[in-house]
Amino acid sequence: MGDRLAFLQAAVTKIYATIGDVIAISGVYQTPAWGFSSADFLNACISLRTSYAAAEVLERLQLIEKNLGRTAKTTTGYEARPIDLDIIFMEGVRCDTPQLTVPHPAMQDRKFVLVPLAEIAATVVHPVLGLTVEALLERTPDTSQITLVSERLVQPKTAFSFAQWQYLTIEGNIGAGKTSLSRLIAQEFNAKLVLERFEDNPFLPKFYEDMERYAFPLEMSFLADRYQHLQEDIAQFDLFKDFVVSDYNVSKSLVFAQITLQEEEWKLYKKVFDIMYKELPTPKRYVYLYQHTERLLSNIKQRGRSYEKDISAAYLEKIHKGYLQFLKTQSRFEYTIIDVSDKDFVGNREDYYWVLEQLNTL
């Protein structure tokens, strides 16, 4: 009903924003109404990656349908509608409840499903019937006429132009979520992921036990490792990736060192840093994730690293002030601060999409 292609596009875009990453989109096919008399339908299939369980995906699909104007059925049979969203397959999932059956119980009998599905998932095996989608299409009893239309649906993530930055750095305080966000962006936007190797540092647990004694060897070891890591990974071009995203920049060495080192140690450290820093590539865009201290402490506790259990609110506040002071005085790259204190961009797709939109406005 209505502008059929526009409804399909709106649904795909909303699925991307609220359910998960859209991996593939089939062509759009015009098909006759199935099981009742009506104008022709437009149909398409997409595949997506989501962290939500099947029941949650269904709820979110139904909400999208409602927001796009679908109303409760007025008859007991089939009828025309502005949008209809179904789960056909879900990897590793078989369920049969009054609300949802996966795999879809009638998919093998419907060419308007099988034709677009075969375009993006021909070799996927039906977990009940034991046949590929391609084989199901060959054997379906449905003889309906299926016509590929010229219009295509647009991949929603093309609205985000992160590749233009070439090198994106995401930083933040301890527990701010910089590594999690970097991983999500790298996976979704085909970026080379560069993560800090802090867990391999032998001085880190000792530092949290005796900060004054182990601050200098810790900061020097971090500086050397960050320098080597960034020099190797950022400078090395990857033909199969669109850009680089890192959860740290070597400049964080200055932020932490100025907090932890004694005056004479700091002077020596700064000399070494200045020599090394000028040789390293600079991010085209630098993002600082801000979370208030109470939230940081909660995140740190939740991830349960034994050597972080005694991190204090005062220490986290010093780090935050150190970052702000550094950002105010540096001139090598553009930066922005995003407050994610009330966001759960790992567990909530809408919050993650909100962060993407913030990045896209930079």
Secondary structure, 3 states (H helix, E strand, C coil): CCCHHHHHHHHHHHHHHHCEEEEEECCCEEECCCCCCCCCEEECCEEEEECCCHHHHHHHHHHHHHHCCCCCCCCCCCCCCCCCCCCCCCCCCCEECCCCEECCCCHHHCHHHHHHHHHHHCCCECCCCCCEHHHHHHHCCCCCCCEECCCCCCCHHHHCCHHHHCEEEEEECCCCCHHHHHHHHHHHCCEEEECCCHHHCCHHHHHHHCHHHHHHHHHHHHHHHHHHHHHHHCCCCCCCCCEEEECCCCCHHHHHHHHHCCHHHHHHHHHHHHHHHCCCCCCCEEEEEECCHHHHHHHHHHHCCHHHCCCCHHHHHHHHHHHHHHHHHCCCCCEEEEECCCCCCCCCHHHHHHHHHHHHCC
